Amino acid sequence: MEKLKELRFNETNIQLKDNLVKGSILPEKTTELGRTITIQGNSIIEGAVYAHKLEIQQGDSEIRGAVFTQVEMYVNSEAKGNISFKKSVGSANSIVSRAMNCNLMFYSDINAKSVTLYNTFVAGSIYADEIILQDCVIIGGVFATQNIDLTNSIVGTFNSPSVKVAKQAWILLPSAFTIEKIITIPGTKFFNLSLADLGSLYKGCKQSVNSGKIEMNLNTDEVKTTLTSDEIQKTLRSYTVVGKVLAADLLDFDKFQNHFLLTAASLGSQLLKNYDLGVNDKGETVTLTFDKIRNFFFDILNGKIDVQEINGNFDISDITGKFN
């Protein structure tokens, strides 16, 4: 990577290739507000970016400051390599990536009118009107004011008036919320990981007894609530396993280190040091790094790591004994 010396730089277009930008790319006059920034590959921008449109054609590319675009942030569908955004990314219109052969990583939140992401890891949450996710891992929540289309993805939770799910959906928190009933295509599986022993799985150790994934039934695990006021009535649907989680909490399973693992993932580049989850079966220290956590969740998503199904049987004396 060479230090940036010369750019094709004008009021409407900036092109970067094999460059290191030691600062921000921000408009200094009104004529630069309509500027398009194109990253052709192998470039790092150390500061914030403001553009009318931002296009990333190829990895390896990294933007370490916050990003905002007026029209679109777009990743070329043929892009390969690593593409990472270290701070929050926003757009007044759309954020789009259908690239299946690159490692696209957002270390913080995403906020736009519409968001479409394939094969992407997001450490924060997504806020938009319309959200389409395919083969993605979102550690935070997915919040849409209109609809969410979820295909074979892991999310922390979601909240939207309308949600469509295909293939598989994995939820990290006990509950998710909609207004309309979730639409699924035949054969769709819906799993909750709030009682999975993610700590042991991350370390490559044996999973704890009575831990595991919970396959949810979208009919029996739905809780329908009607909220009313003098002027309006609103129905909210909650898809939840909170009853099972409360029973497990009474048995005190030490949370399987899930909270620590998810917090380390969501903090991303804000961590000042690397933490660890202890040692594995070989006595080796298992560190929590962004890349390792990303690979871990994608291995679960792609079936390389098998999460056992939870055994819902327990002895009531194990619970009552806690209060003696």
N, C-alpha and C positions, 0 to 999 in steps of 0.2 A: 504494500500500500504506500503510495507516494503522496507527499503533501501537495495540496491543491495549489497550482501556480497559474493556470490559465483555463478559462472556461469560455464556451460559446455563450456569452452572457448578454442578453438584451432585455428589453422591457416585456417581451412576451414569452421567452423560453429560456430555460436553464437545462443543460444536459450534463450529467455526471457519469463518468466511467473511470474506474481505477483512481478514485480521488478520495482524499480525506479533507473534509471541511471542518476547520477549527473554530467553528462558531455557528451562529444561526443563519437561516435564510429567511429574512423578513423584508417586506416591502418598505422602502424608504420614501416613496412618493406615490401619488395616486395612480400613475400610469403602470406601476408595478403590481397593483392589486389583481390584475388579470393574468398574471404570469403562470405559465405551465412549467412544472418541474418534472423532468424525466430522469430516472435513475436507470442507466443501462447495465449496471452490474458492478460488483466489487468496489463498493463505495461506503463511506461512513460519514454521517453528518452528526457532529457532536452537540449541536444546539437545537433550538426549536425551528419548526418549518411552518410557513404560511404560504399557501398556493391556491390559485384558482382551480387547478387540477394537478394531482400528483399521480404519476404513473411509475410503477416499478416493473421493469422489463425482465430483470434477472437478479438472482442472488450472486454472491453473498453481499447482502446490503443491510445496513443498520442505521437507524435514526435514534439518537439518544435523548432528544428533547421532545416536547409535546408537538403534536401535528394537528393542523386544522386546514381543511380545504373548503372552498365555496361550492364546488360542483361535485367532485368525486375523488376518492382515493382508490386507485385501481391497481391490482397485481395481475400481470399478464398470465394467461392460462398455461403458457408453455414455460413459465419460470421454474428454475431449479436452484438448489442450494438453500442456504439459510437466509431468511428475511425476518428481522426483528425490530420491534418498536418498544423502546424502553420506558416511555411515558404515555400518558393518555392520548388517544387519537379521536378526533371529532371531524364531522363534516356537516355542512348545511344541507347536503343532499344524500349521497350514497357512499358506502364503503363496500368494495366488491373484490373478492378473490375466489376464482374457481380453479386455482392451480392445485393439482393433485400430486405433483412431484417435487414440491418444495416444502421446507419446514418453516411455516409462517407462525410467528410467535408475537403475541401482545402481552407485555408485562404489566399492563394496567387496564383501565376501563376504555370502552368504546362507546361513542355517542354519535348517532346520525339519524337521518330520516329513515333510511333503509339500510340494512346490513345483510350481505350475502357472503358466507364464508364456507370454504371446503378445506378439510384436512388442516385445521388451525387449532393452536393452543392459546387460550386466553386466561391469564392469571386473575384478571379482574372480572367485571360484569359488563353486560351489553345492554344499552338503552336505545330503543328505536321505535318507530311506528310499525315497521314490518321487518321480521328477522327470518332468514333462511340459513340453517346450519346442516351441514352434511359431513360426517366423519370428523367431528370436532370434539374438543375437550374444553369446557368452560368451567373454571373452578368457582367463579362467582355465580351471580344470578343472571337470567335472561329475561328482560322486562320489555314487553312490547305493548303499545297502546292499541294496536289493531290485531295482528296475528303473528304466530310463530309456526314455522315449518321445520320440524326436527327429524332428521334421518340419521340413524346409527351414531348417536352422539352421547357424551357424558356432560351433564350440566349440574351446577350446584342446586339450583331450583329454577322455577319459571313462574311468571305471572303475566297473563295476557287474556283478553276477551275470548280469543279463538286460538286453538292449538291443534296442529295436525302432526301425528307421529307415525314414522315408517321404520321398518326393520327392527331396531332396538333403541331404547332410551334408558339411560342410567341416571338416577338422581342421587346426589351426595347428601342432601339434607332430608329430614323426615317428610316434608310436605311441599307440594307445588299447587298453583292456583290458576283457575280459569273462570270465565263466566259461562260460556257455552260448554257443552260436553265435549271432551277430547275426541277428535276424529282419528281413527286408526285404520290402516289397511289390513286385510286378513294375514295372520301370522306374525303380527307385531308383538314384540316382547317388551315389557315395562318392568325395570328392576330398580330397587332402592338399595343403596350401599351404606346407609347410615349405621348399620350394625355389622358391616363387614370389617374384618380385622386388617385394615389397610397397613397398619404399622408392621405387622408380621409379614404380610405379602411384600411390602417394600424391602424388607430385610432378607427376604428369601427364606423365612422361617415357617414352621408349621403354624397353621391358623388356629386360633383359640377355639375351644369347644363352645358351642352355642353362639358362634358368630357366623356371618355370611350374608350373602345377598338375599333380598326378599323379593320374590316375584309378585308384582302388584296386579290385582284384578281391578280394572277401571270401573267396574260396577259396584263391587262390594267395598272397595277402599275409597269410595267417594263420599264426602260429607258435604251436604248441600245446606247452605245458610242463606236466609232471606233477611236483608237489611232494609229497614223502613224508616222513613221520616214523614213529616207532614206533607211533603211535596213529591217524594220519589220513593220507589221501591226497587231494590237491586238484589239479584241472586248471585251468590258467590259459591263456586265449587272448590273444595279442597280435596286433593288426592294425597292421602296421608297414611303413614304407618306409625304415627306418634304413640298409639296405644302399645305397640310392640316395643318401641323405644323406651317408654316409661317402665315397662316390666323389666327390660334389660338393665336400666339404670338402678332399679332396686336391687339387682343382683351384683351391682358394682363391678363392672368389667374393666374399669380403669380406662374406658373410652377407646381402647385399642390404639391409642396414640393418634387417632384420626384427626382430632382438632389441631394438634401440633403440626401434623403433616400438611393439612389444608391451609393453615395459617402461613406456614413457610412458603407454600406455593403462591398464595395470593399476594404476599409481600414482594415477591420477585426481586428486582434489583435494589429494593430499599433495605434489604438485610445488610447490616454492616459486617457480618461475619457468617461463616458457615456453621450450621448446627448439625447435630447428629441424632439418630434415633436409638443409639446404643450400639450393641454388637450383634452380629449375625451368628449362625450356628458354628462358623469357623473361628469365631473370636475376633473378627475384623470389624472395625468401626464403620458404620454405615452413615455417610454424610448426606445432608439434605441440600442438593443443588438444583437449580432451575431445570437444567437439562435432564438430570436423572428423574426428577419428578414428572417432567413432561413425558419422557419415555415410559415411565411406569404406568401412567394413566392410558397412554396409547396401547400399551401391551394388554391392559385389561380390556379396552375397547375392541382390539383386534383378536382377542381370544388367546394370546400368548401366555397370559397369566390367568389361571382358573380360580375364580372366586367361588368357594363352596356355597351351597344353599344352606340357609340357616335351619337348624332344628328347633322348632318352636316349643319343644317340651321342656318343662322345668318343674321342680318340686316346690310346692307352696311353702314347705318348711324352710327352704333356703331364703325366702323373702321374710317370713315372720321371725326367723332367727336374727335378722338385722335389727329388730326392735326390742329384743330381750336384753 
